[in-house]
Amino acid sequence: MTSRMTEISIDCADPDRLAAFWCAVLGYDVIDSEDGLVEIGPPARPDAELLDAVRRGPVAPTIFLCRVPEAKTVKNRLHFDVSPVDCTQAEEVARIEALGATHAEVGQTGEESWVVLADPEGNEFCVLRSLAPGEFALA
């Protein structure tokens, strides 16, 4: 017997702004929105099809962005890693920075193969190596 990760929740000050950022980064859509709560995820499919997919195996989770009154104060204990699939790592970092991300310092040595960024509310995430054709191949 197993469970599936179906949702990830992120506390934030401005769910609409953060939803727009993460939708642009991940190619997600807004699935549902109400005051103080926005759900984003892969493009929608019929409920019966999605339920069947979840029962068969892991699927990409949706992300809930929940308005809370307190600000972020310390480094995240959990963060996203994203991998470019159609460009270089440097091109993807530049694209995500243009969307509102900034470089984040979390104790890197400078030798890492990933780049640490922060979303518009300061949540750290990493841009890993590119998986684009010509950038990455299985050995």
N, C-alpha and C positions, 0 to 999 in steps of 0.2 A: 504494500500500500504506500502511495506517495502523495505529495501535494505538489501543486504548481504555483510558481510565482506569477500572479496575475496583475498585480498593481504595485506601484511604488509611490509613496506619498512624500512630498517635499513641503515643509513649512516655508512660507515666504511672506513678504509685505505686499507684493503686487502680483497676484496670480495671472492676470491677463497679460502683463508685460513679460513675465517669465514663460508663460505658455507660448507666446509669439516667438521668443528666442529659441526655446527648445524645439518647437515645430520646425523652425527654419534650419536648425542644426541637424535634426534627425529625419526630416521629411515626414513628420507626423502631422495629423490633423487634430483640430479641437473636436472632441467627441461629445462633450457636454459641458455646459457652463451655467453656473448660478452665482449669486452674490458671494464672493469670497472663496469659490471653489471651481477649478477648471480641470477637466480630465482631457488629456491628450493621448494619442496613440496612433498605431499604424492605421492607414485608411480603413474605414469601417467595412465590415462584412455582415451579412445577416446573422442574427443571434444564434440560430440553430447551427450554422456552419462554424461559427466561432466556438460554441460549446463543444462541438464534435472535435475540433482541432485541439482544444485544451485537454480534452479527455485522452487524446491519442499521444500527446507529447508536449514539450515546452513550446510556448509561443512568446513573442515579444510582449512584455507587460505594458499596460497603460501607465501613465504617470498622472497622479493627482497633485495639483498645486493648490495648497490650502493657506488662506490668509491667516496669519497669527499676529498679535500685537508686538511681540518681542523681536528684536533684531538678532541676526546671527552674531555670535561672539567669539567662537573658536573654530579651529580647523575641523572640517567634516570628519566624522568617523566612518562614513560610507561615501563613496563618490562614483561617478560614471567614468568609464573609459570608452572612448569612441575611436573608430578606425576608419580613415578615409577609404572609399571604395572606387573612386574614379579620378583621383588627383594625387599629387604628392602630399606628404605630411605638411610641408611648408605652405603649400597652396591652401590646404584645409585650415591651418592655423590662421592664415591671413583672412580667409573667408569668415571664419568664426569671430575673429577680432572685429571685422567690419559689422558683424551682427550685434556687437556690444560686449564681447568677452575681453578680459584683460589677463596679462600674465600674472601668475600667482607664485609666491615663494613659500614653499613648505619644507625647506631643508634639502633641496636638490644639490647634488655635487657638481652638476654640469656635464657629467658623463652619461646621463640617462638617455635612453633612446626615445623617450616620450617627452611631450611638452605639457606642463601644468598650466591650465588656464582657470579663470573664475568666471562664472556667468554674471549677468548684470546685478545679482544680489550677493555676490561674493562666494557662491558655492563652488568649491574646487572640482575640477574634472581633468582628465588627461586625454590628450590626442596621441594615440599610439602610431606605430608605423603604418604606412599606407598598404592597403591590400589591393590596390589598383593593378591591372595588367601592366606588366613592365616594371612595376615597383616591388612586387612580391610574387614569389612562385614557390610551390612546394618542392623541396629538394629532391 
